Amino acid sequence: MALQYAGVQVEHREIELRNKPQSMLRLSPKGTVPVLCIDGLVLDQSIDIMQWALKASDPDGWSDLDESIAQAWIKKNDELFKSLLDQYKYPNRHSELDQAVVLADAMELLLKPMEVALGASKYLLGNKMTWVDVAIFPFIRQFMMVDQQRFAKLPLPHVQRWLRQHMESELFISVMDKHPAWRD
Ligand SMILES: N[C@@H](CCC(=O)N[C@@H](CS)C(=O)NCC(=O)O)C(=O)O
């Protein structure tokens, strides 16, 4: 989304995670997606790719924000929420865990603080969208998609409004088309 927003043209190579092409592993042996390779520079963390794109062009000011507040949201998401999301998505891999407890933890840790923030303003950091909204909403979308009916019943009207707005945005829809897998 950040690349599209910044108007950066890329050659999109869809990766089959079960069959990673050697050309990708040569650039980034850790073997995760996304990877951006541009003029010999290899970026293999999505947040680095976002920051790189926004440095190239940021027409609506996604980067006009308080960096310490931004980093606090990212830390909550990356360090704690992501592992709860994994437990919530794949209960079979975590049979020792009670899914209701995982959901309660996710609520306390991230979803309720987001509800408070989004009740006070349209976006996480105020009334203007920033890169933090774009970085975090795909994780909330994944969480919602595990059980859409259950998510709809949670006391999170502002999070639900925010999520819907992002999922219905032209920008999101424009980057969600399917690509055939890349073969070397
Ligand atoms: N911190 C990395 C995480 C990337 C990551 O773990 N991506 C997953 C897919 S969402 C992946 O490529 N997993 C490797 C695999 O399943 O083999 C980033 O944000 O780019």
The ligand as an SDF file (V2000), in Angstrom:
LIG
                    3D

 20 19  0  0  0  0  0  0  0  0999 V2000
    8.9730   -8.7350   10.3330 N   0  0  0  0  0  0  0  0  0  0  0  0
    8.7900   -9.2130    8.9790 C   0  0  0  0  0  0  0  0  0  0  0  0
    7.9100  -10.4430    9.0230 C   0  0  0  0  0  0  0  0  0  0  0  0
    7.7230  -11.0170    7.6690 C   0  0  0  0  0  0  0  0  0  0  0  0
    7.0560  -12.3750    7.7300 C   0  0  0  0  0  0  0  0  0  0  0  0
    7.2180  -13.1450    8.6840 O   0  0  0  0  0  0  0  0  0  0  0  0
    6.3260  -12.7060    6.6750 N   0  0  0  0  0  0  0  0  0  0  0  0
    5.7040  -14.0170    6.5940 C   0  0  0  0  0  0  0  0  0  0  0  0
    4.4600  -13.9740    5.7500 C   0  0  0  0  0  0  0  0  0  0  0  0
    3.3070  -12.8220    6.3460 S   0  0  0  0  0  0  0  0  0  0  0  0
    6.6820  -14.9540    5.8950 C   0  0  0  0  0  0  0  0  0  0  0  0
    7.2550  -14.5770    4.9070 O   0  0  0  0  0  0  0  0  0  0  0  0
    6.8990  -16.1570    6.4380 N   0  0  0  0  0  0  0  0  0  0  0  0
    7.8490  -17.0670    5.8710 C   0  0  0  0  0  0  0  0  0  0  0  0
    7.3170  -18.4380    5.6700 C   0  0  0  0  0  0  0  0  0  0  0  0
    6.1360  -18.6870    6.0100 O   0  0  0  0  0  0  0  0  0  0  0  0
    8.0510  -19.2700    5.1630 O   0  0  0  0  0  0  0  0  0  0  0  0
    8.1690   -8.1180    8.1110 C   0  0  0  0  0  0  0  0  0  0  0  0
    7.3620   -7.3350    8.6370 O   0  0  0  0  0  0  0  0  0  0  0  0
    8.4740   -8.0290    6.9270 O   0  0  0  0  0  0  0  0  0  0  0  0
  1  2  1  0
  2  3  1  0
  2 18  1  0
  3  4  1  0
  4  5  1  0
  5  6  2  0
  5  7  1  0
  7  8  1  0
  8  9  1  0
  8 11  1  0
  9 10  1  0
 11 12  2  0
 11 13  1  0
 13 14  1  0
 14 15  1  0
 15 16  2  0
 15 17  1  0
 18 19  2  0
 18 20  1  0
M  END
$$$$
